[in-house]
Amino acid sequence: MTLKDHKLSTPFPQLPEPGRFRIAVNTHAWKETTNNELSRALALLDETEETRILKYRALSDQKQSLIGRLILNAMCCHTLNLPNSSLIWHRTDRNKPYLDASILHSSSPAYDTNNFTYNVSHSGHWVVGASELSYPIGIDVSDHGIRPSCRLDYNLDPESDFNENLPVVAKHLKNFDSIFSNTEKLAMKRIRMSSSENQMIEFSRFWTSKESYVKTEGLGLNLDVSRLAFDFSSIPNDRLPTLPSTLSPVPITVSLDNTDESADWSFEQFILDQNHLCTVAVNTQKRDFPQSTPLFVVQPSQLIHFLETFHGR
């Protein structure tokens, strides 16, 4: 849902239900000096968070981290019906941000917010966020780096040596061997004669699926992700939508230690642009889950203006 035609004050015109957000922001074209947007955005954060962001040396890293926090704040303000100034954030020992428990209890929406969960991710030019009122959720975006200047071979010769002629599969199965299950390694090898672009997209599908799953479960480094096995055979990557206005669950199979867990999960997977892919994982716990969720593609200026002016509904 591209929002350039909407007023800045209404970046989220309609939600299927409270707390259900999918947000994507492209930071590449953000002219942060326009209307003092960088300083205005930083002013929306507490002093600790502002200091943390400004420690990044590269402006691109500052912008990504900043937009990630603005997305978090926007989802929380809208869901909890609170102004940005009311939010109080802490960080876990793993540096994951979380709202002060008093905020959840002091907000005044007409629905239960005790199980409200939220997550953000950034890579390359994109920052994404997702939240749910009643389901654990995780989101991950990957920059798989297929660009005109890429030197990978798109016209592979079947007679050439595997390691020399198939740099994508060879490189990633070698460097990331520990994250793949045996069935995933076989799946990657089956596409080794396809284009480098196809191989990298497939790798990104595995990577973002595992990352979003782990984020949803809050397991971090405690889970050996090679125990997870994803199967995308029901939806080839050339059928994934690109920046759709509405996201629908895709038929992804997931197993943990060879036990099928697919009935407990819903996955949304889509292309942001030629170089970026995103996966959203929702632990539905076998409960009914909506088949349609809007994707809000917003500008940084819209997030800033929303947080500056939102005082509850």
C-alpha positions in Angstrom: 0.0 0.0 0.0 2.0 2.9 -1.3 1.0 6.0 0.7 2.3 8.9 -1.4 -1.3 9.7 -2.2 -2.4 9.8 1.5 -2.0 12.7 3.8 1.1 12.6 6.0 -1.1 12.6 9.1 -2.6 9.2 8.2 0.1 6.8 7.2 -2.0 3.9 8.4 -5.4 4.5 6.9 -7.0 1.1 7.8 -5.9 -1.9 9.8 -7.6 -5.3 9.6 -7.5 -5.4 13.4 -5.7 -3.4 16.1 -2.0 -4.0 16.5 -1.5 -5.8 13.1 1.2 -4.0 11.3 3.5 -4.7 8.3 5.7 -1.7 7.5 8.5 -1.2 5.0 10.7 1.9 4.6 13.3 2.4 1.9 16.0 4.6 3.3 18.1 4.9 0.2 16.3 8.0 -1.2 15.8 9.6 2.2 17.1 13.2 2.1 17.4 13.5 5.9 18.4 17.2 5.7 15.1 18.2 4.1 13.0 20.0 6.7 15.5 19.1 9.3 14.1 15.5 9.3 17.2 13.9 10.9 17.2 16.2 13.9 13.4 16.0 14.2 13.6 12.2 14.1 16.3 12.1 16.8 14.2 14.4 19.0 11.5 11.7 19.1 13.9 9.4 21.0 15.0 9.3 24.6 18.6 10.5 25.3 19.9 7.0 25.7 18.6 5.8 22.3 19.8 8.9 20.5 23.3 8.5 21.9 23.3 4.8 20.9 22.3 5.7 17.3 24.8 8.5 17.0 27.6 6.2 17.9 27.4 4.6 14.5 30.1 6.2 12.3 28.3 5.7 9.0 25.3 7.9 8.3 23.6 4.9 6.5 23.8 2.9 9.8 22.4 5.8 11.8 19.5 6.1 9.4 18.7 2.4 9.4 18.8 2.2 13.2 16.8 5.4 13.5 14.1 4.4 11.1 13.8 1.0 12.9 13.1 2.8 16.2 10.6 5.1 14.5 8.7 2.1 13.1 8.7 0.5 16.6 7.4 3.7 18.1 4.7 4.2 15.5 3.4 0.6 15.8 3.3 1.0 19.6 1.7 4.4 19.7 -1.0 3.5 17.3 -1.8 0.1 19.1 -1.6 1.4 22.6 -3.3 4.7 21.8 -0.5 6.7 23.4 1.6 9.7 22.3 5.3 9.0 21.5 6.4 10.9 24.6 4.7 8.3 26.8 6.8 5.4 25.6 9.4 4.1 28.0 11.9 1.6 26.5 14.4 -0.8 28.0 16.8 -3.3 26.5 17.4 -7.0 27.4 20.8 -8.4 28.0 20.8 -9.3 24.3 20.1 -5.7 23.4 16.5 -6.3 22.3 14.2 -3.3 23.0 11.1 -3.8 25.0 8.4 -1.5 26.4 8.2 -0.9 30.2 5.4 -3.1 31.6 3.7 0.0 33.1 3.1 1.3 29.6 1.0 -1.7 28.6 -1.1 -1.4 31.7 -1.5 2.4 31.6 -2.6 2.6 27.9 -6.3 2.9 27.2 -7.2 0.9 24.1 -10.5 -1.1 24.1 -8.6 -4.4 23.8 -6.1 -6.6 25.6 -2.5 -5.6 24.9 -0.7 -8.0 27.3 0.4 -10.2 24.4 1.3 -7.4 22.0 4.5 -8.3 20.2 6.6 -6.4 17.7 9.8 -6.8 15.7 12.0 -4.8 13.2 14.8 -5.7 10.8 17.0 -3.8 8.4 19.4 -4.8 5.6 20.7 -2.9 2.6 18.3 0.0 1.8 15.2 -1.4 3.6 13.9 -1.3 7.2 10.9 -3.4 8.0 8.6 -3.9 11.0 5.8 -6.1 12.0 3.5 -6.5 15.1 0.6 -8.6 16.3 -1.8 -8.1 19.2 -2.3 -11.8 20.0 0.4 -13.8 18.2 4.2 -14.0 18.6 5.8 -12.5 15.5 9.2 -12.1 13.9 10.4 -10.4 10.7 13.6 -10.4 8.8 14.9 -8.7 5.6 17.9 -9.8 3.6 20.0 -7.9 1.0 21.1 -10.6 -1.4 23.2 -8.2 -3.4 22.4 -9.0 -7.1 23.4 -5.8 -8.9 24.5 -4.9 -12.4 28.1 -4.7 -11.1 28.0 -8.2 -9.7 30.6 -10.5 -11.2 28.9 -13.7 -10.5 28.3 -15.9 -13.6 24.7 -15.8 -14.8 25.4 -18.2 -17.8 26.7 -21.3 -16.0 28.5 -24.0 -17.9 27.4 -27.5 -16.7 30.8 -28.9 -17.7 32.8 -26.6 -15.5 34.1 -27.4 -12.0 31.5 -27.0 -9.3 33.5 -24.8 -7.0 34.8 -22.5 -9.7 31.7 -22.1 -11.8 29.0 -22.0 -9.2 30.2 -19.2 -6.8 26.9 -18.6 -5.1 26.0 -22.1 -4.0 29.6 -23.0 -3.4 30.3 -19.9 -1.3 27.2 -20.0 0.8 27.1 -23.7 1.4 30.7 -23.5 2.6 30.5 -20.3 4.6 27.1 -20.9 6.1 27.1 -24.7 6.2 26.2 -24.7 9.9 22.8 -23.1 9.4 21.5 -25.5 6.8 19.7 -28.8 7.5 20.6 -31.7 5.3 17.4 -31.4 3.2 18.1 -27.6 2.7 21.6 -28.3 1.5 20.1 -30.7 -1.1 17.5 -28.1 -2.1 20.3 -25.6 -2.7 22.4 -28.0 -4.7 19.4 -28.9 -6.9 19.3 -25.3 -8.2 23.1 -24.9 -8.6 22.8 -24.7 -12.4 20.3 -21.8 -12.3 21.2 -18.2 -12.4 23.2 -16.6 -9.6 20.2 -14.4 -8.9 17.9 -17.3 -8.4 20.4 -19.0 -6.1 20.8 -15.9 -4.0 17.1 -15.4 -3.7 16.7 -19.0 -2.6 19.5 -18.6 0.0 17.8 -15.4 1.3 14.5 -17.3 1.6 16.2 -19.9 3.9 18.1 -17.2 5.8 15.1 -14.9 6.5 12.8 -17.8 7.3 15.2 -19.1 10.0 15.8 -15.6 11.3 12.2 -14.6 11.6 11.3 -18.0 13.2 14.1 -17.5 15.8 13.0 -13.9 16.5 9.4 -15.1 17.0 10.4 -17.7 19.5 12.9 -15.3 21.2 15.6 -18.0 21.1 18.4 -16.0 19.7 21.6 -18.0 19.6 20.2 -20.7 21.8 18.7 -22.5 18.9 20.9 -24.5 16.4 19.1 -23.4 13.3 20.3 -26.4 11.3 17.7 -28.3 13.3 15.1 -26.2 11.4 14.2 -27.4 7.9 12.2 -25.2 5.5 10.6 -26.4 2.3 9.6 -23.8 -0.4 8.8 -26.3 -3.1 5.1 -25.4 -3.1 5.9 -21.8 -4.1 8.9 -21.2 -6.3 10.6 -17.9 -5.8 9.5 -16.6 -9.2 6.0 -16.6 -7.8 6.7 -14.5 -4.8 5.0 -11.1 -5.0 7.0 -7.8 -5.2 5.9 -5.1 -2.8 2.3 -6.3 -2.7 -0.4 -4.0 -1.2 -1.7 -7.0 0.7 0.2 -9.9 2.2 -1.2 -13.4 2.3 0.3 -16.5 4.0 2.5 -18.6 1.6 2.7 -22.4 1.8 6.0 -22.9 3.5 6.7 -26.1 5.4 8.8 -26.0 8.5 10.2 -28.9 10.6 12.1 -28.9 13.8 14.2 -32.1 14.5 12.3 -33.8 11.6 8.9 -33.0 13.2 6.5 -31.1 11.0 5.5 -27.8 12.8 3.8 -26.2 9.9 0.3 -26.3 11.5 1.6 -23.9 14.2 3.0 -21.3 11.8 2.0 -18.8 9.2 4.6 -17.2 6.9 4.4 -14.2 4.7 7.3 -13.8 2.2 7.8 -11.2 -0.5 10.2 -9.3 -2.7 11.0 -5.7 -1.8 13.1 -5.0 -4.9 15.7 -6.8 -7.0 18.1 -7.0 -4.1 15.9 -7.5 -1.0 13.6 -10.2 0.3 11.5 -10.2 3.5 9.9 -13.0 5.6 7.4 -12.6 8.4 6.9 -15.5 10.8 3.8 -15.8 13.0 3.4 -18.5 15.6 -0.4 -19.0 15.3 -0.4 -21.9 17.8 -2.9 -23.7 15.6 -5.4 -20.8 15.9 -7.2 -19.2 12.9 -5.1 -16.5 11.3 -6.3 -13.9 8.8 -5.5 -14.5 5.1 -5.0 -10.9 4.3 -2.8 -8.2 5.9 -2.0 -4.8 4.4 1.6 -3.8 3.7 2.3 -0.2 4.4 5.2 1.2 2.4 5.9 4.6 4.0 8.3 7.5 3.8 10.5 8.5 6.8 8.7 11.9 6.7 5.4 10.2 7.3 6.7 8.3 10.3 8.2 11.5 11.8 5.0 13.5 11.2 2.8 10.8 12.7 4.9 10.5 15.9 5.1 14.3 16.2 1.3 14.8 15.9 -0.3 11.6 17.2 -1.9 12.1 20.6 -4.4 9.1 20.6 -7.6 8.5 18.8 
